[in-house]
């Protein structure tokens, strides 16, 4: 379960922006040359940072030898779906209900 993994420290957490109110964050796990983006977000007033922050994360993962990145995004979250499409992600499956 993703929440247990985060709480148990089995995910890497990257944060940008000054304390005490970070602007954006991303939690991910890696194994066998693949990464799973578990949870990420930006402060509403800092949404402009999403593309450069996510791009930096993708570059970091590539430099670390990661060959595939997976995530799950709600189709209702059009902004995030568009962000991932802009980063080159492909939709492999959709869930309804």
C-alpha positions in Angstrom: 0.0 0.0 0.0 1.4 3.3 -1.0 0.6 5.2 2.2 2.3 2.5 4.4 5.3 2.7 2.1 5.6 6.4 2.5 5.2 6.3 6.2 7.7 3.5 6.6 10.3 5.5 4.6 10.3 3.2 1.6 10.0 6.1 -0.8 12.2 8.9 -1.8 10.7 12.4 -1.1 11.9 15.4 -3.1 10.8 18.9 -2.0 11.3 22.3 -3.5 10.7 25.7 -2.0 11.5 27.3 1.3 10.4 26.1 4.7 8.0 26.1 6.3 5.8 26.0 3.2 7.3 23.9 0.4 6.1 24.8 -3.1 6.1 21.3 -4.5 6.9 17.7 -3.6 7.2 14.2 -5.2 7.4 10.9 -3.5 8.6 7.9 -5.6 10.0 4.4 -5.3 12.6 2.7 -7.5 13.4 -0.9 -8.3 15.0 -2.9 -11.1 15.5 0.2 -13.4 12.0 1.5 -12.9 10.4 4.2 -10.8 6.9 4.7 -9.6 5.7 8.2 -8.9 3.6 7.6 -5.8 2.4 11.1 -4.8 3.2 14.6 -5.9 1.8 18.0 -5.8 2.3 21.8 -5.7 0.8 24.5 -3.7 -2.1 26.1 -5.7 -0.3 29.4 -5.9 2.9 27.7 -7.0 1.5 25.5 -9.8 3.8 27.2 -12.3 6.6 25.2 -10.7 5.0 21.8 -11.7 6.6 21.5 -15.1 10.1 22.5 -14.2 10.1 20.5 -11.0 8.7 17.3 -12.6 11.2 17.8 -15.5 14.0 17.9 -13.0 12.7 14.8 -11.3 12.6 12.9 -14.6 16.2 14.0 -15.4 17.3 12.9 -12.0 15.8 9.5 -12.4 17.3 9.1 -15.9 20.7 10.0 -14.6 20.2 7.4 -11.9 19.7 4.7 -14.5 15.9 4.6 -14.4 14.6 3.4 -17.8 10.8 3.4 -17.1 8.6 5.7 -14.9 5.0 4.7 -14.0 2.3 6.6 -12.1 -1.5 6.6 -11.7 -3.4 9.8 -12.4 -7.1 10.5 -12.0 -8.7 11.3 -15.4 -10.6 14.0 -13.5 -7.4 15.8 -12.8 -7.0 17.3 -16.3 -4.1 19.6 -15.3 -2.0 16.7 -14.0 -2.9 14.4 -16.9 -1.8 17.2 -19.3 1.4 17.7 -17.3 2.3 14.0 -17.7 1.3 14.0 -21.4 3.7 17.0 -21.9 6.5 15.0 -20.2 6.0 12.2 -22.7 4.0 9.8 -20.6 1.6 7.4 -22.4 -1.8 6.3 -21.2 -1.7 2.5 -20.9 -5.0 1.9 -19.1 -8.0 3.7 -17.7 -10.3 2.8 -14.9 -13.9 3.7 -14.6 -15.9 3.8 -11.4 
